[in-house]
Amino acid sequence: MKVNLYTTSGCHLCELAVTLLEDMVRTGKITEIEEVEIANSEILIQKYGTRIPVIAIDEEELDWPFEIPALEKLIKKNKNRL
């Protein structure tokens, strides 16, 4: 399962989110992380500028601060839809 991570450069919270997601890739809970740079789009800046990092799977989003149990719940919910 692919996870989108809305992020921007220099965001220390985003770096923490990447580390958390990389651990989930290593354990096989997700297959891919796609980092989406919000600075490249005014629309994304308006939507995510004060919320990043934000994880998105399909249409569902999880704002920071998120922890592994909340992320696992989101992953499980979306796997059940497949």
Contacts in CASP RR format, 6 or more apart in sequence:
PFRMAT RR
TARGET T0000
AUTHOR 0000-0000-0000
METHOD contacts of the structure
MODEL  1
MKVNLYTTSGCHLCELAVTLLEDMVRTGKITEIEEVEIANSEILIQKYGT
RIPVIAIDEEELDWPFEIPALEKLIKKNKNRL
1 30 0 8 1.000
1 31 0 8 1.000
1 32 0 8 1.000
1 57 0 8 1.000
1 75 0 8 1.000
1 78 0 8 1.000
1 79 0 8 1.000
2 30 0 8 1.000
2 31 0 8 1.000
2 32 0 8 1.000
2 33 0 8 1.000
2 34 0 8 1.000
2 57 0 8 1.000
3 21 0 8 1.000
3 24 0 8 1.000
3 30 0 8 1.000
3 32 0 8 1.000
3 33 0 8 1.000
3 34 0 8 1.000
3 55 0 8 1.000
3 56 0 8 1.000
3 57 0 8 1.000
3 75 0 8 1.000
4 34 0 8 1.000
4 36 0 8 1.000
4 55 0 8 1.000
4 56 0 8 1.000
4 57 0 8 1.000
5 14 0 8 1.000
5 17 0 8 1.000
5 18 0 8 1.000
5 21 0 8 1.000
5 33 0 8 1.000
5 34 0 8 1.000
5 35 0 8 1.000
5 36 0 8 1.000
5 53 0 8 1.000
5 54 0 8 1.000
5 55 0 8 1.000
5 56 0 8 1.000
6 36 0 8 1.000
6 38 0 8 1.000
6 44 0 8 1.000
6 48 0 8 1.000
6 51 0 8 1.000
6 52 0 8 1.000
6 53 0 8 1.000
6 54 0 8 1.000
6 55 0 8 1.000
6 56 0 8 1.000
7 14 0 8 1.000
7 17 0 8 1.000
7 18 0 8 1.000
7 35 0 8 1.000
7 36 0 8 1.000
7 37 0 8 1.000
7 38 0 8 1.000
7 52 0 8 1.000
7 53 0 8 1.000
8 14 0 8 1.000
8 37 0 8 1.000
8 38 0 8 1.000
8 39 0 8 1.000
8 49 0 8 1.000
8 52 0 8 1.000
9 37 0 8 1.000
9 39 0 8 1.000
11 52 0 8 1.000
11 53 0 8 1.000
13 52 0 8 1.000
13 53 0 8 1.000
13 64 0 8 1.000
14 52 0 8 1.000
14 53 0 8 1.000
16 53 0 8 1.000
17 53 0 8 1.000
17 55 0 8 1.000
17 64 0 8 1.000
17 66 0 8 1.000
18 33 0 8 1.000
18 35 0 8 1.000
20 66 0 8 1.000
20 68 0 8 1.000
20 71 0 8 1.000
21 30 0 8 1.000
21 33 0 8 1.000
21 55 0 8 1.000
22 33 0 8 1.000
24 30 0 8 1.000
24 68 0 8 1.000
24 71 0 8 1.000
24 75 0 8 1.000
25 31 0 8 1.000
25 32 0 8 1.000
25 33 0 8 1.000
29 72 0 8 1.000
29 75 0 8 1.000
30 75 0 8 1.000
36 44 0 8 1.000
38 44 0 8 1.000
38 45 0 8 1.000
38 47 0 8 1.000
38 48 0 8 1.000
38 49 0 8 1.000
38 52 0 8 1.000
39 45 0 8 1.000
48 54 0 8 1.000
51 63 0 8 1.000
51 64 0 8 1.000
52 64 0 8 1.000
53 64 0 8 1.000
54 61 0 8 1.000
54 62 0 8 1.000
54 63 0 8 1.000
54 64 0 8 1.000
55 61 0 8 1.000
55 62 0 8 1.000
55 66 0 8 1.000
55 71 0 8 1.000
55 74 0 8 1.000
56 62 0 8 1.000
57 74 0 8 1.000
57 75 0 8 1.000
57 78 0 8 1.000
58 78 0 8 1.000
58 81 0 8 1.000
60 74 0 8 1.000
60 77 0 8 1.000
60 78 0 8 1.000
62 70 0 8 1.000
62 71 0 8 1.000
62 74 0 8 1.000
END
